[in-house]
Amino acid sequence: MIAIVKNVKSEGPGSIENFLKKNKLLYKVFEAEDGIIPSTLEDYTGLIIMGGPMGVYEMDIYPHLKIVSRLIREAINRDFELATI
């Protein structure tokens, strides 16, 4: 199962979701802006973080970014394969 974390509610996974469906890969979408973020990646084999208009330096304005950054660290510690699209 792949976790997709959206930072902006109005933006969807788009072509990434199409790819996952086409390849019959299981995924779950989380709305970080609403505070809906997995507490751990224990049940996931991959992590996709969607972008947004905010910058990583704006964690004080967008507190959910702190939790998202924790998930990224966990993915790195779990040796998830990293890719940029």
All heavy atoms as an XYZ file, in Angstrom:
671
protein
N       0.855     -1.169      0.000
C       0.000      0.000      0.000
C       0.904      1.235      0.000
O       1.877      1.296      0.736
C      -0.902     -0.014      1.224
C      -1.721      1.230      1.430
S      -3.325      1.289      0.626
C      -4.201     -0.003      1.418
N       0.534      2.203     -0.818
C       1.278      3.449     -0.931
C       0.466      4.568     -0.295
O      -0.729      4.688     -0.551
C       1.576      3.769     -2.410
C       2.463      2.658     -3.000
C       2.233      5.137     -2.553
C       2.629      2.724     -4.490
N       1.108      5.368      0.523
C       0.464      6.528      1.142
C       0.714      7.748      0.263
O       1.856      8.042     -0.088
C       1.019      6.768      2.537
N      -0.366      8.432     -0.108
C      -0.263      9.689     -0.851
C      -0.713     10.796      0.089
O      -1.844     10.797      0.559
C      -1.156      9.686     -2.108
C      -0.749      8.564     -3.058
C      -1.087     11.053     -2.805
C      -1.665      8.428     -4.271
N       0.182     11.731      0.367
C      -0.131     12.832      1.264
C      -0.279     14.098      0.437
O       0.666     14.547     -0.212
C       0.968     13.011      2.341
C       0.650     14.200      3.232
C       1.106     11.738      3.165
N      -1.511     14.639      0.464
C      -1.800     15.888     -0.251
C      -1.636     17.054      0.716
O      -2.157     17.024      1.816
C      -3.229     15.868     -0.787
C      -3.470     14.877     -1.895
C      -4.924     14.795     -2.289
C      -5.594     16.152     -2.344
N      -7.045     16.058     -2.511
N      -0.929     18.092      0.295
C      -0.755     19.277      1.119
C      -1.820     20.332      0.854
O      -1.970     21.260      1.641
C       0.636     19.874      0.906
C       1.684     19.087      1.660
O       1.641     19.025      2.875
N       2.609     18.485      0.953
N      -2.538     20.196     -0.252
C      -3.597     21.141     -0.616
C      -4.824     20.328     -1.012
O      -4.753     19.481     -1.910
C      -3.150     22.048     -1.789
C      -4.249     23.002     -2.187
C      -1.889     22.814     -1.425
N      -5.948     20.587     -0.330
C      -7.161     19.794     -0.571
C      -7.658     19.882     -2.007
O      -8.158     18.911     -2.552
C      -8.278     20.229      0.375
C      -8.064     19.812      1.803
C      -9.265     20.089      2.665
C      -9.436     21.584      2.856
N     -10.480     21.912      3.837
N      -7.524     21.052     -2.626
C      -8.106     21.259     -3.957
C      -7.294     20.609     -5.074
O      -7.739     20.574     -6.214
C      -8.263     22.755     -4.237
O      -6.997     23.389     -4.227
N      -6.114     20.095     -4.755
C      -5.278     19.459     -5.774
C      -5.254     17.958     -5.539
O      -5.067     17.501     -4.421
C      -3.857     20.022     -5.717
C      -3.809     21.508     -6.020
C      -2.418     22.093     -5.893
O      -1.450     21.330     -5.666
O      -2.297     23.311     -6.019
N      -5.455     17.193     -6.602
C      -5.471     15.740     -6.478
C      -4.198     15.110     -6.990
O      -3.326     15.792     -7.520
N      -4.090     13.789     -6.858
C      -2.900     13.081     -7.316
C      -2.765     12.996     -8.834
O      -1.714     12.630     -9.335
C      -3.032     11.688     -6.714
C      -4.179     11.719     -5.794
C      -4.965     12.944     -6.071
N      -3.828     13.315     -9.571
C      -3.761     13.400    -11.033
C      -3.173     12.180    -11.713
O      -3.620     11.053    -11.527
N      -2.136     12.410    -12.518
C      -1.552     11.327    -13.314
C      -0.868     10.272    -12.446
O      -0.712      9.126    -12.874
C      -0.586     11.880    -14.361
O       0.448     12.607    -13.744
N      -0.452     10.650    -11.248
C       0.129      9.656    -10.335
C      -0.931      8.620     -9.980
O      -0.677      7.416    -10.004
C       0.681     10.328     -9.058
C       1.884     11.202     -9.416
C       1.048      9.297     -8.004
C       2.381     12.065     -8.290
N      -2.127      9.099     -9.673
C      -3.228      8.184     -9.354
C      -3.564      7.314    -10.562
O      -3.803      6.106    -10.422
C      -4.447      8.968     -8.899
C      -5.587      8.081     -8.432
C      -6.726      8.888     -7.825
O      -6.996     10.017     -8.282
O      -7.343      8.361     -6.891
N      -3.563      7.905    -11.749
C      -3.822      7.124    -12.970
C      -2.799      6.006    -13.122
O      -3.146      4.870    -13.459
C      -3.795      8.024    -14.208
C      -4.907      9.046    -14.210
O      -5.916      8.895    -13.518
N      -4.715     10.108    -14.964
N      -1.531      6.317    -12.872
C      -0.464      5.321    -12.963
C      -0.687      4.191    -11.964
O      -0.567      3.013    -12.298
C       0.900      5.974    -12.729
C       2.032      4.997    -12.652
C       2.652      4.549    -13.814
C       2.471      4.500    -11.434
C       3.695      3.632    -13.746
C       3.509      3.581    -11.359
C       4.125      3.146    -12.525
N      -1.004      4.563    -10.719
C      -1.207      3.550     -9.682
C      -2.380      2.630    -10.030
O      -2.291      1.413     -9.867
C      -1.432      4.217     -8.326
C      -0.242      5.014     -7.775
C      -0.638      5.772     -6.516
C       0.958      4.122     -7.521
N      -3.474      3.228    -10.520
C      -4.636      2.425    -10.902
C      -4.302      1.504    -12.070
O      -4.651      0.324    -12.058
C      -5.803      3.338    -11.278
C      -6.474      3.978    -10.092
C      -7.627      4.861    -10.532
C      -8.331      5.478     -9.348
N      -9.434      6.369     -9.767
N      -3.635      2.044    -13.077
C      -3.280      1.263    -14.268
C      -2.418      0.059    -13.904
O      -2.545     -1.017    -14.480
C      -2.545      2.149    -15.277
C      -2.138      1.443    -16.541
C      -1.428      2.388    -17.484
C      -0.969      1.648    -18.723
N      -0.212      2.502    -19.625
N      -1.542      0.255    -12.924
C      -0.631     -0.817    -12.507
C      -1.145     -1.612    -11.315
O      -0.400     -2.398    -10.728
C       0.749     -0.224    -12.224
C       1.420      0.222    -13.501
O       1.961     -0.587    -14.235
N       1.337      1.514    -13.801
N      -2.424     -1.381    -10.979
C      -3.096     -2.113     -9.911
C      -2.323     -2.064     -8.589
O      -2.199     -3.059     -7.875
C      -3.359     -3.547    -10.336
C      -4.298     -3.647    -11.528
C      -4.591     -5.072    -11.891
C      -5.662     -5.142    -12.916
N      -5.296     -5.211    -14.280
N      -1.812     -0.864     -8.273
C      -1.102     -0.647     -7.021
C      -2.062     -0.029     -6.015
O      -2.770      0.928     -6.317
C       0.097      0.279     -7.239
C       1.172     -0.280     -8.174
C       2.183      0.796     -8.531
C       1.867     -1.462     -7.524
N      -2.097     -0.582     -4.822
C      -2.989     -0.088     -3.782
C      -2.427      1.197     -3.182
O      -1.214      1.318     -2.983
C      -3.157     -1.135     -2.686
C      -3.780     -2.460     -3.115
C      -3.789     -3.431     -1.949
C      -5.182     -2.245     -3.639
N      -3.319      2.137     -2.884
C      -2.897      3.401     -2.304
C      -4.022      3.982     -1.452
O      -5.174      3.601     -1.571
C      -2.505      4.401     -3.393
C      -3.649      4.795     -4.295
C      -4.405      5.935     -4.026
C      -3.984      4.029     -5.402
C      -5.466      6.290     -4.831
C      -5.028      4.376     -6.219
C      -5.773      5.516     -5.938
O      -6.822      5.859     -6.744
N      -3.632      4.913     -0.595
C      -4.596      5.644      0.220
C      -4.177      7.105      0.211
O      -2.999      7.420      0.376
C      -4.620      5.106      1.648
C      -5.656      5.781      2.524
C      -5.780      5.107      3.866
C      -6.857      5.821      4.688
N      -7.021      5.202      5.998
N      -5.152      8.001      0.021
C      -4.886      9.438     -0.042
C      -5.187     10.067      1.313
O      -6.234      9.808      1.913
C      -5.742     10.103     -1.150
C      -5.504     11.600     -1.190
C      -5.457      9.472     -2.518
N      -4.271     10.905      1.786
C      -4.420     11.609      3.059
C      -4.433     13.119      2.812
O      -3.678     13.614      1.977
C      -3.255     11.271      3.994
C      -3.217      9.827      4.401
C      -2.501      8.900      3.652
C      -3.899      9.394      5.520
C      -2.463      7.567      4.018
C      -3.867      8.059      5.900
C      -3.154      7.148      5.146
N      -5.266     13.817      3.554
C      -5.394     15.281      3.446
C      -4.614     15.937      4.586
O      -5.143     16.156      5.677
C      -6.864     15.695      3.501
C      -7.730     15.124      2.389
C      -7.447     15.741      1.027
O      -6.737     16.755      0.938
O      -7.948     15.189      0.032
N      -3.353     16.273      4.345
C      -2.509     16.851      5.386
C      -3.053     18.182      5.884
O      -2.968     18.484      7.075
C      -1.079     17.025      4.868
N      -3.622     18.959      4.986
C      -4.155     20.262      5.364
C      -5.230     20.137      6.436
O      -5.399     21.028      7.269
C      -4.714     20.955      4.115
C      -4.965     22.423      4.268
C      -5.376     23.088      2.967
O      -5.887     22.407      2.044
O      -5.195     24.299      2.882
N      -5.947     19.023      6.447
C      -6.981     18.765      7.452
C      -6.433     17.999      8.659
O      -7.185     17.601      9.543
C      -8.133     17.950      6.846
C      -8.980     18.755      5.889
O      -8.960     20.000      5.969
O      -9.676     18.136      5.064
N      -5.133     17.737      8.655
C      -4.534     16.983      9.749
C      -4.721     15.484      9.621
O      -4.472     14.739     10.560
N      -5.173     15.031      8.456
C      -5.388     13.598      8.229
C      -4.119     13.043      7.576
O      -3.919     13.157      6.372
C      -6.633     13.353      7.361
C      -7.855     13.956      8.040
C      -6.817     11.864      7.102
C      -9.090     13.994      7.173
N      -3.257     12.497      8.430
C      -1.951     12.015      8.006
C      -1.698     10.705      8.741
O      -2.035     10.584      9.914
C      -0.860     13.046      8.367
C      -1.160     14.393      7.714
C       0.517     12.561      7.963
C      -0.240     15.507      8.144
N      -1.115      9.707      8.070
C      -0.839      8.463      8.803
C       0.115      8.724      9.965
O       1.051      9.516      9.846
C      -0.208      7.550      7.747
C       0.248      8.442      6.655
C      -0.606      9.662      6.706
N      -0.128      8.078     11.085
C       0.737      8.277     12.251
C       2.078      7.586     12.072
O       3.070      7.970     12.682
C       0.042      7.789     13.516
O      -0.293      6.423     13.388
N       2.097      6.575     11.225
C       3.324      5.840     10.929
C       3.211      5.259      9.524
O       2.115      5.124      8.989
C       3.564      4.713     11.959
O       4.778      4.035     11.621
C       2.427      3.728     11.997
N       4.326      4.887      8.970
C       4.340      4.252      7.645
C       4.470      2.736      7.752
O       4.750      2.068      6.766
C       5.493      4.831      6.810
C       5.379      6.306      6.477
C       6.637      6.789      5.765
C       4.146      6.564      5.620
N       4.229      2.223      8.939
C       4.395      0.789      9.196
C       3.619     -0.086      8.202
O       4.096     -1.134      7.791
C       3.953      0.475     10.619
C       4.260     -0.914     11.059
C       3.973     -1.095     12.538
O       4.479     -0.290     13.338
O       3.234     -2.031     12.866
N       2.420      0.343      7.818
C       1.576     -0.453      6.920
C       1.741     -0.083      5.452
O       0.943     -0.506      4.621
C       0.112     -0.299      7.323
C      -0.165     -0.848      8.710
O       0.514     -1.807      9.116
O      -1.061     -0.310      9.388
N       2.760      0.716      5.119
C       2.924      1.216      3.751
C       4.270      0.809      3.180
O       5.251      0.652      3.897
C       2.770      2.741      3.728
C       1.396      3.155      4.172
C       1.129      3.448      5.503
C       0.336      3.199      3.274
C      -0.144      3.779      5.931
C      -0.943      3.534      3.688
C      -1.170      3.827      5.014
O      -2.438      4.139      5.433
N       4.292      0.651      1.878
C       5.529      0.304      1.180
C       6.076      1.484      0.393
O       7.173      1.404     -0.151
C       5.292     -0.867      0.197
O       4.264     -0.486     -0.718
C       4.893     -2.124      0.943
N       5.310      2.544      0.305
C       5.742      3.720     -0.436
C       5.066      4.971      0.094
O       4.033      4.903      0.764
N       5.664      6.109     -0.213
C       5.147      7.399      0.226
C       5.272      8.395     -0.914
O       6.350      8.545     -1.492
C       5.930      7.899      1.446
C       5.615      9.300      1.946
C       4.187      9.376      2.480
C       6.619      9.727      3.020
N       4.166      9.052     -1.225
C       4.157     10.116     -2.228
C       3.679     11.375     -1.520
O       2.610     11.379     -0.915
C       3.226      9.781     -3.407
C       3.723      8.527     -4.135
C       3.114     10.974     -4.366
C       2.765      7.983     -5.176
N       4.478     12.428     -1.587
C       4.115     13.708     -0.996
C       3.802     14.665     -2.139
O       4.660     14.937     -2.979
C       5.263     14.300     -0.147
C       5.751     13.318      0.911
C       4.849     15.640      0.458
C       4.781     13.055      2.017
N       2.579     15.170     -2.149
C       2.186     16.140     -3.156
C       2.685     17.521     -2.741
O       2.830     17.809     -1.556
C       0.662     16.157     -3.320
C       0.046     14.802     -3.642
S       0.639     14.053     -5.171
C       0.060     15.237     -6.362
N       2.914     18.368     -3.697
C       3.402     19.717     -3.435
C       2.286     20.683     -3.088
O       1.178     20.294     -2.737
N       2.593     21.938     -3.200
C       1.637     22.999     -2.913
C       2.329     24.342     -3.018
O       3.530     24.407     -3.289
N       1.593     25.408     -2.765
C       2.178     26.746     -2.905
C       3.089     27.138     -1.746
O       3.815     28.113     -1.830
C       0.945     27.652     -2.954
C      -0.082     26.917     -2.152
C       0.174     25.456     -2.444
N       3.063     26.362     -0.668
C       3.866     26.694      0.505
C       5.285     26.174      0.350
O       5.550     25.292     -0.448
C       3.227     26.123      1.776
C       3.262     24.608      1.905
S       2.210     23.671      0.806
C       0.624     23.962      1.485
N       6.181     26.751      1.124
C       7.566     26.292      1.138
C       7.874     25.602      2.449
O       7.213     25.850      3.464
N       8.869     24.759      2.456
C       9.226     24.012      3.654
C       9.622     24.954      4.788
O       9.480     24.618      5.960
C      10.332     22.977      3.345
C      11.655     23.660      3.050
C      10.466     21.967      4.460
N      10.079     26.143      4.464
C      10.460     27.129      5.476
C       9.249     27.788      6.136
O       9.399     28.594      7.049
C      11.352     28.212      4.847
C      10.700     28.906      3.674
C       9.895     30.025      3.867
C      10.869     28.424      2.378
C       9.270     30.651      2.800
C      10.251     29.039      1.310
C       9.464     30.154      1.526
O       8.833     30.758      0.467
N       8.041     27.444      5.716
C       6.820     28.040      6.255
C       6.087     27.103      7.224
O       4.874     27.145      7.345
C       5.887     28.444      5.122
C       6.454     29.530      4.234
C       5.524     29.910      3.108
O       5.243     29.038      2.254
O       5.072     31.071      3.100
N       6.829     26.279      7.938
C       6.211     25.323      8.859
C       5.434     26.015      9.980
O       4.496     25.432     10.511
C       7.250     24.382      9.438
C       7.769     23.380      8.446
S       8.820     22.166      9.259
C       9.375     21.225      7.863
N       5.804     27.244     10.322
C       5.065     27.957     11.355
C       3.696     28.394     10.846
O       2.734     28.467     11.608
C       5.856     29.164     11.860
C       6.275     30.113     10.747
O       6.545     29.638      9.623
O       6.339     31.333     10.998
N       3.581     28.647      9.558
C       2.298     29.035      8.955
C       1.464     27.802      8.611
O       0.237     27.826      8.710
C       2.540     29.880      7.676
C       3.327     31.152      8.023
C       1.219     30.236      6.991
C       3.835     31.909      6.814
N       2.117     26.731      8.198
C       1.456     25.480      7.803
C       1.957     24.362      8.723
O       2.853     23.598      8.355
C       1.760     25.141      6.345
C       1.369     26.225      5.377
C       2.312     27.153      4.922
C       0.068     26.336      4.924
C       1.950     28.160      4.034
C      -0.302     27.336      4.030
C       0.645     28.241      3.601
O       0.281     29.238      2.726
N       1.393     24.248      9.926
C       1.917     23.283     10.901
C       1.881     21.832     10.437
O       2.671     21.007     10.905
C       1.051     23.486     12.136
C       0.000     24.463     11.794
C       0.295     25.029     10.447
N       0.991     21.501      9.498
C       0.958     20.108      9.025
C       2.253     19.716      8.326
O       2.575     18.531      8.231
C      -0.264     19.869      8.120
C      -0.200     20.563      6.802
N      -0.635     21.857      6.618
C       0.233     20.138      5.597
C      -0.474     22.195      5.356
N       0.062     21.166      4.717
N       3.022     20.691      7.865
C       4.289     20.376      7.207
C       5.278     19.723      8.172
O       6.124     18.937      7.754
C       4.912     21.632      6.597
C       4.152     22.259      5.421
C       4.876     23.511      4.945
C       3.980     21.268      4.283
N       5.168     20.030      9.456
C       6.049     19.394     10.448
C       5.785     17.897     10.504
O       6.709     17.089     10.586
C       5.841     20.018     11.825
C       6.318     21.438     11.915
C       6.024     22.034     13.262
C       6.419     23.507     13.271
N       6.057     24.178     14.508
N       4.509     17.521     10.446
C       4.151     16.100     10.481
C       4.569     15.424      9.179
O       5.086     14.311      9.177
C       2.640     15.926     10.742
C       2.279     16.564     12.088
C       2.244     14.455     10.722
C       0.794     16.705     12.329
N       4.358     16.122      8.065
C       4.755     15.571      6.766
C       6.269     15.352      6.735
O       6.742     14.322      6.258
C       4.289     16.491      5.613
C       4.870     16.030      4.289
C       2.767     16.537      5.539
N       7.031     16.301      7.276
C       8.490     16.135      7.283
C       8.895     14.938      8.145
O       9.868     14.249      7.835
C       9.186     17.414      7.742
O       8.966     17.664      9.096
N       8.151     14.673      9.219
C       8.422     13.493     10.048
C       8.206     12.217      9.240
O       8.988     11.269      9.328
C       7.527     13.490     11.291
C       7.781     12.294     12.194
C       6.747     12.147     13.289
N       5.369     12.157     12.833
C       4.740     11.126     12.245
N       5.385      9.999     12.005
N       3.480     11.214     11.886
N       7.142     12.195      8.421
C       6.887     11.021      7.571
C       8.003     10.824      6.554
O       8.400      9.690      6.268
C       5.555     11.171      6.838
C       4.298     10.872      7.620
C       3.082     11.071      6.737
C       4.307      9.468      8.178
N       8.498     11.909      6.007
C       9.600     11.810      5.043
C      10.829     11.204      5.726
O      11.471     10.314      5.172
C       9.919     13.186      4.432
C       8.745     13.651      3.566
C      11.210     13.134      3.619
C       8.824     15.103      3.128
N      11.124     11.673      6.939
C      12.262     11.098      7.682
C      12.045      9.613      7.947
O      12.963      8.801      7.828
C      12.471     11.849      9.001
C      13.174     13.183      8.847
C      13.599     13.765     10.179
N      12.482     13.990     11.090
C      11.715     15.078     11.114
N      11.937     16.045     10.263
N      10.736     15.198     11.984
N      10.811      9.242      8.304
C      10.517      7.831      8.553
C      10.721      7.008      7.287
O      11.280      5.912      7.329
C       9.091      7.655      9.075
C       8.766      6.212      9.392
C       7.348      5.980      9.890
O       6.660      6.957     10.272
O       6.923      4.813      9.891
N      10.265      7.535      6.150
C      10.430      6.819      4.874
C      11.916      6.612      4.574
O      12.323      5.533      4.139
C       9.749      7.580      3.746
N      12.711      7.625      4.820
C      14.153      7.503      4.592
C      14.740      6.461      5.541
O      15.525      5.600      5.122
C      14.853      8.866      4.772
C      14.431      9.806      3.630
C      16.370      8.713      4.827
C      14.809     11.255      3.843
N      14.346      6.499      6.800
C      14.862      5.530      7.779
C      14.414      4.107      7.472
O      15.106      3.152      7.826
C      14.435      5.917      9.193
C      15.144      7.158      9.690
O      16.222      7.482      9.231
N      14.529      7.862     10.621
N      13.282      3.960      6.831
C      12.791      2.632      6.462
C      13.361      2.175      5.121
O      13.003      1.136      4.605
C      11.261      2.626      6.397
C      10.591      2.702      7.737
C       9.063      2.667      7.561
N       8.397      2.693      8.829
C       8.118      1.603      9.548
N       8.441      0.418      9.104
N       7.511      1.709     10.703
N      14.196      2.985      4.530
C      14.830      2.666      3.237
C      13.830      2.602      2.089
O      14.009      1.801      1.165
C      15.614      1.359      3.306
C      17.102      1.594      3.398
O      17.528      2.739      3.241
O      17.829      0.615      3.620
N      12.764      3.412      2.156
C      11.857      3.498      1.019
C      12.661      4.011     -0.177
O      13.565      4.836     -0.013
C      10.717      4.485      1.301
C       9.589      3.945      2.138
C       9.731      2.845      2.950
C       8.367      4.564      2.104
C       8.683      2.368      3.718
C       7.300      4.100      2.870
C       7.469      2.999      3.669
N      12.314      3.544     -1.348
C      12.972      4.061     -2.544
C      12.512      5.499     -2.755
O      11.335      5.811     -2.699
C      12.573      3.213     -3.756
C      13.304      3.636     -5.007
C      13.019      2.707     -6.168
O      12.765      1.512     -5.930
O      13.049      3.197     -7.288
N      13.465      6.395     -2.973
C      13.152      7.806     -3.173
C      13.167      8.139     -4.653
O      14.049      7.695     -5.387
C      14.139      8.691     -2.425
C      14.232      8.460     -0.925
C      15.298      9.365     -0.324
C      12.880      8.731     -0.260
N      12.202      8.910     -5.072
C      12.136      9.332     -6.471
C      11.507     10.712     -6.525
O      10.714     11.085     -5.683
C      11.297      8.354     -7.278
N      11.881     11.464     -7.514
C      11.243     12.754     -7.774
C      10.612     12.685     -9.149
O      11.135     12.064    -10.064
C      12.250     13.914     -7.716
O      13.306     13.654     -8.626
C      12.813     14.069     -6.320
N       9.458     13.306     -9.249
C       8.742     13.295    -10.524
C       8.588     14.716    -11.018
O       8.332     15.613    -10.283
C       7.351     12.641    -10.353
C       7.536     11.200     -9.921
C       6.548     12.721    -11.632
C       6.267     10.467     -9.597
